[in-house]
Amino acid sequence: MAANRSRRLRKKLRVDEFQEFGFDVNWTFNESVTEEQIDAIVDQFIDEVIEPNDLGYHGGGHREWEGIIATQAIGKCTEENRAAVKAFFDAQPVSDLEIGELYDIWWG
């Protein structure tokens, strides 16, 4: 590959300064959690973790949830973002929490 790519090409390829890192997250709500509690916890997750950190969450579920977390703008998630997600769900009635490693969401 060419070593000197134009800014436009780097952006199209999502490399160098346009590279984006994200991570996967999966969890399962405990059986004792009601539908209303699930809605409230997911809303709280978005309000307390996703929005304040300028992150985006793409995923869904019912009792078992899975998705990907990335930044809202071109950028890279950090270990601090992963820690914030873990801290939030450690305090919730969930099991099987899995927080993946950071990876390039376009080429990973």
CYANA upper distance limits for C-alpha pairs under 8 A (distance plus 0.5 A):
  5 ARG  CA      9 LEU  CA      6.60
  5 ARG  CA     10 ARG  CA      6.69
  6 SER  CA     10 ARG  CA      6.70
  7 ARG  CA     11 LYS  CA      6.62
  8 ARG  CA     12 LYS  CA      6.74
  9 LEU  CA     13 LEU  CA      6.52
 10 ARG  CA     14 ARG  CA      6.25
 10 ARG  CA     15 VAL  CA      5.83
 10 ARG  CA     16 ASP  CA      7.17
 10 ARG  CA     17 GLU  CA      8.33
 10 ARG  CA     18 PHE  CA      7.32
 11 LYS  CA     15 VAL  CA      7.11
 11 LYS  CA     17 GLU  CA      8.49
 11 LYS  CA     18 PHE  CA      6.06
 14 ARG  CA     18 PHE  CA      5.27
 14 ARG  CA     19 GLN  CA      5.37
 14 ARG  CA     20 GLU  CA      7.72
 14 ARG  CA    106 TRP  CA      7.65
 15 VAL  CA     19 GLN  CA      4.90
 15 VAL  CA     20 GLU  CA      8.48
 18 PHE  CA     74 ILE  CA      6.86
 18 PHE  CA     75 GLY  CA      7.55
 19 GLN  CA     74 ILE  CA      7.98
 19 GLN  CA     75 GLY  CA      7.35
 19 GLN  CA     76 LYS  CA      7.87
 19 GLN  CA    104 ASP  CA      7.42
 19 GLN  CA    106 TRP  CA      8.41
 20 GLU  CA     70 ALA  CA      8.17
 20 GLU  CA     71 THR  CA      8.39
 20 GLU  CA     74 ILE  CA      6.72
 20 GLU  CA     75 GLY  CA      5.64
 20 GLU  CA     76 LYS  CA      5.48
 20 GLU  CA     77 CYS  CA      8.23
 20 GLU  CA    104 ASP  CA      6.14
 20 GLU  CA    105 ILE  CA      6.55
 20 GLU  CA    106 TRP  CA      7.66
 21 PHE  CA     70 ALA  CA      7.14
 21 PHE  CA     75 GLY  CA      7.43
 21 PHE  CA     76 LYS  CA      4.93
 21 PHE  CA     77 CYS  CA      5.97
 21 PHE  CA    102 LEU  CA      6.47
 21 PHE  CA    103 TYR  CA      5.66
 21 PHE  CA    104 ASP  CA      5.01
 21 PHE  CA    105 ILE  CA      6.10
 22 GLY  CA     68 ILE  CA      7.40
 22 GLY  CA     69 ILE  CA      5.99
 22 GLY  CA     70 ALA  CA      4.91
 22 GLY  CA     71 THR  CA      7.78
 22 GLY  CA     76 LYS  CA      7.08
 22 GLY  CA     77 CYS  CA      5.86
 22 GLY  CA    102 LEU  CA      5.89
 22 GLY  CA    103 TYR  CA      6.21
 22 GLY  CA    104 ASP  CA      7.05
 22 GLY  CA    105 ILE  CA      6.37
 23 PHE  CA     68 ILE  CA      6.16
 23 PHE  CA     69 ILE  CA      5.95
 23 PHE  CA     70 ALA  CA      7.31
 23 PHE  CA     77 CYS  CA      8.20
 23 PHE  CA     82 ARG  CA      8.26
 23 PHE  CA     99 ILE  CA      7.63
 23 PHE  CA    100 GLY  CA      5.88
 23 PHE  CA    101 GLU  CA      6.29
 23 PHE  CA    102 LEU  CA      5.38
 23 PHE  CA    103 TYR  CA      6.73
 23 PHE  CA    105 ILE  CA      8.37
 24 ASP  CA     66 GLU  CA      7.97
 24 ASP  CA     67 GLY  CA      6.27
 24 ASP  CA     68 ILE  CA      4.85
 24 ASP  CA     69 ILE  CA      6.71
 24 ASP  CA     98 GLU  CA      8.37
 24 ASP  CA     99 ILE  CA      6.41
 24 ASP  CA    100 GLY  CA      5.40
 24 ASP  CA    101 GLU  CA      7.93
 25 VAL  CA     66 GLU  CA      6.29
 25 VAL  CA     67 GLY  CA      6.06
 25 VAL  CA     68 ILE  CA      6.52
 25 VAL  CA     69 ILE  CA      7.79
 25 VAL  CA     97 LEU  CA      7.98
 25 VAL  CA     98 GLU  CA      6.11
 25 VAL  CA     99 ILE  CA      5.08
 25 VAL  CA    100 GLY  CA      6.65
 26 ASN  CA     64 GLU  CA      8.00
 26 ASN  CA     65 TRP  CA      6.00
 26 ASN  CA     66 GLU  CA      4.73
 26 ASN  CA     67 GLY  CA      6.99
 26 ASN  CA     96 ASP  CA      7.95
 26 ASN  CA     97 LEU  CA      6.22
 26 ASN  CA     98 GLU  CA      5.59
 26 ASN  CA     99 ILE  CA      7.12
 27 TRP  CA     64 GLU  CA      6.45
 27 TRP  CA     65 TRP  CA      5.86
 27 TRP  CA     66 GLU  CA      7.10
 27 TRP  CA     94 VAL  CA      6.94
 27 TRP  CA     95 SER  CA      6.66
 27 TRP  CA     96 ASP  CA      5.87
 27 TRP  CA     97 LEU  CA      4.87
 27 TRP  CA     98 GLU  CA      6.84
 28 THR  CA     63 ARG  CA      6.04
 28 THR  CA     64 GLU  CA      4.77
 28 THR  CA     65 TRP  CA      6.57
 28 THR  CA     94 VAL  CA      5.91
 28 THR  CA     95 SER  CA      5.76
 28 THR  CA     96 ASP  CA      6.37
 28 THR  CA     97 LEU  CA      7.44
 29 PHE  CA     33 VAL  CA      7.03
 29 PHE  CA     38 ILE  CA      8.03
 29 PHE  CA     63 ARG  CA      5.64
 29 PHE  CA     64 GLU  CA      6.94
 29 PHE  CA     93 PRO  CA      6.71
 29 PHE  CA     94 VAL  CA      4.87
 29 PHE  CA     95 SER  CA      6.81
 30 ASN  CA     63 ARG  CA      8.16
 30 ASN  CA     93 PRO  CA      6.31
 30 ASN  CA     94 VAL  CA      5.74
 30 ASN  CA     95 SER  CA      6.92
 33 VAL  CA     37 GLN  CA      6.53
 33 VAL  CA     38 ILE  CA      7.14
 33 VAL  CA     93 PRO  CA      7.73
 34 THR  CA     38 ILE  CA      6.77
 35 GLU  CA     39 ASP  CA      6.88
 36 GLU  CA     40 ALA  CA      6.71
 37 GLN  CA     41 ILE  CA      6.50
 38 ILE  CA     42 VAL  CA      6.65
 39 ASP  CA     43 ASP  CA      6.63
 40 ALA  CA     44 GLN  CA      6.54
 41 ILE  CA     45 PHE  CA      6.55
 41 ILE  CA     92 GLN  CA      8.37
 42 VAL  CA     46 ILE  CA      6.83
 43 ASP  CA     47 ASP  CA      6.61
 44 GLN  CA     48 GLU  CA      6.25
 44 GLN  CA     49 VAL  CA      8.44
 45 PHE  CA     49 VAL  CA      5.96
 45 PHE  CA     50 ILE  CA      7.11
 45 PHE  CA     88 PHE  CA      7.78
 46 ILE  CA     50 ILE  CA      5.19
 46 ILE  CA     51 GLU  CA      6.41
 47 ASP  CA     51 GLU  CA      6.18
 47 ASP  CA     52 PRO  CA      7.61
 48 GLU  CA     52 PRO  CA      6.86
 49 VAL  CA     53 ASN  CA      6.78
 49 VAL  CA     84 ALA  CA      7.21
 49 VAL  CA     85 VAL  CA      7.19
 49 VAL  CA     88 PHE  CA      8.08
 50 ILE  CA     54 ASP  CA      6.80
 50 ILE  CA     55 LEU  CA      5.38
 50 ILE  CA     56 GLY  CA      6.62
 50 ILE  CA     57 TYR  CA      7.58
 51 GLU  CA     55 LEU  CA      6.47
 51 GLU  CA     56 GLY  CA      7.96
 53 ASN  CA     81 ASN  CA      8.04
 54 ASP  CA     71 THR  CA      6.54
 54 ASP  CA     72 GLN  CA      6.15
 54 ASP  CA     73 ALA  CA      8.36
 55 LEU  CA     69 ILE  CA      7.22
 55 LEU  CA     70 ALA  CA      6.12
 55 LEU  CA     71 THR  CA      4.70
 55 LEU  CA     72 GLN  CA      5.53
 56 GLY  CA     69 ILE  CA      6.12
 56 GLY  CA     70 ALA  CA      5.84
 56 GLY  CA     71 THR  CA      6.08
 56 GLY  CA     72 GLN  CA      5.76
 57 TYR  CA     67 GLY  CA      7.26
 57 TYR  CA     68 ILE  CA      6.32
 57 TYR  CA     69 ILE  CA      5.15
 57 TYR  CA     70 ALA  CA      7.20
 58 HIS  CA     67 GLY  CA      5.89
 58 HIS  CA     68 ILE  CA      5.91
 58 HIS  CA     69 ILE  CA      7.05
 59 GLY  CA     65 TRP  CA      7.78
 59 GLY  CA     66 GLU  CA      6.14
 59 GLY  CA     67 GLY  CA      4.33
 59 GLY  CA     68 ILE  CA      6.86
 60 GLY  CA     65 TRP  CA      5.85
 60 GLY  CA     66 GLU  CA      6.36
 60 GLY  CA     67 GLY  CA      6.86
 61 GLY  CA     65 TRP  CA      4.72
 61 GLY  CA     66 GLU  CA      7.08
 70 ALA  CA     76 LYS  CA      7.74
 70 ALA  CA     77 CYS  CA      6.57
 71 THR  CA     75 GLY  CA      6.39
 71 THR  CA     76 LYS  CA      6.91
 71 THR  CA     77 CYS  CA      6.62
 77 CYS  CA     81 ASN  CA      6.66
 77 CYS  CA     82 ARG  CA      8.34
 77 CYS  CA    102 LEU  CA      7.78
 78 THR  CA     82 ARG  CA      7.14
 78 THR  CA    102 LEU  CA      8.07
 79 GLU  CA     83 ALA  CA      6.64
 79 GLU  CA    102 LEU  CA      8.32
 80 GLU  CA     84 ALA  CA      6.63
 81 ASN  CA     85 VAL  CA      6.89
 82 ARG  CA     86 LYS  CA      6.73
 82 ARG  CA     99 ILE  CA      7.61
 83 ALA  CA     87 ALA  CA      6.49
 84 ALA  CA     88 PHE  CA      6.65
 85 VAL  CA     89 PHE  CA      6.84
 86 LYS  CA     90 ASP  CA      6.42
 86 LYS  CA     99 ILE  CA      7.69
 87 ALA  CA     91 ALA  CA      7.18
 88 PHE  CA     92 GLN  CA      7.40
 89 PHE  CA     93 PRO  CA      8.27
 89 PHE  CA     94 VAL  CA      7.42
 89 PHE  CA     97 LEU  CA      8.07
 90 ASP  CA     94 VAL  CA      8.21
103 TYR  CA    108 GLY  CA      6.17
104 ASP  CA    108 GLY  CA      5.14
